[in-house]
Amino acid sequence: MMSSKPFNDDVTHDVVCVLYAQGTGQIVSVHRFITLGDARPPREEDIEGEARRILQTPVTSIQARPAGDLGALIVATDAFERGRSYAVDCGARTLIERPQAPATTD
């Protein structure tokens, strides 16, 4: 029989590893990493390595990806807002919001 305990640990570290096309800044994949309670947060190198490994799994590797090397950027999860579109400014290595396409009317 499986036992469980209440989920009481607070989130103490919450980041996203953004993998992007270095030539265009197009975001290819986003991976979220959360640390709970007193656990030690992973190092940025480990976060990036895990995100790259996940991208190479059979399910994700069949998806179309831009050619060229992928860069990695680690940002706080709250840098993203629901319903918005993002890219990476390759020169500044920062997350930027992409302009929304104007709504069309029929």
N, C-alpha and C positions, 0 to 999 in steps of 0.2 A: 504494500500500500504506500502511495506517495504522500508525503506530508508537506505542508507549506507553512510559511509564516507571513504575517502581514507585511506589506510593502511600506516600510517606514523610512528608509534611507533617502536623504535629500540628494538631489542632483548637485554635484560639486564642481563638475567640469563638463561643458557642453560645446563641442566644436564640430565644424564641418570641414572635410578635406575636399576641395574642388579640383578635379582634374580637367584641364582645358587644353585646347589646341594652341600651341605657343605662337603660331603665325597669325591667328585671327582672334584669339581670346574667347572663342566659342566654348562654352562649358559642355563637356562630354559626359561627365559623371560626377555625382555628389554623394559623399558618404558621411554619415553622422556618427560621432563617437561621444558616448555619455559615460561619465564616471559617477558612481554613487557612493555616498557615505565617506568613509575614511580611506577608500581605495586610492592608490597613487595613480594619477592620470598618466596615460602613455606618453612617451616622447614623440615629438613631431615627426621624427624619422620613422618611428614605428607606425604612426597613424598613416603617413603617406605610403609606406610599404604595404600595409594591409589594404588600403584603398586600391592600389595598383593590382594586388593579388585578386581582389574581388572582381575587378574589371576584366580579368583574364579567365574567369570561370566560364564553362561552356555556355551557360545561359546568356551571360552578358557579352561574351566575345563575338557572338554572331550579329550583334547590332552594328549598324553602320557607324563608323567613327571617322572624323577628319584625318587625313594623312598627316604624317609628321610626328614629331615627338610631343608628348603631353607634358605640360607643366603641372605643378601642384601648388595650391594655395590653401592655407589653413586659416579659417576665420571663425569668429563666434557664430553660433547658430542664429542668434538674433539679428545678424547682419542681413538675413533674408526676410522678406515680407511676402506673405501669401498673395498670389495673384499678380506678382511683378515678374519681370523677365530680367535676367542678369547675364553679364559677360565679365571677362577679366581684362583690365587694362594691362597689357603685357609689359609695357615700359615701366609703369609704376608698381606692377604686381599688386593691384588692388581690385576689389570687386566693384563693378559699376552697374548701375541700372540701365538697361536698354530701353530706348523710347518705345512706347506702345504704338502699334499701328492704329491709325484713325479708324473709328467704327464706320462701316459702310451702311448706307441706307438704301432701301429698295424702293 
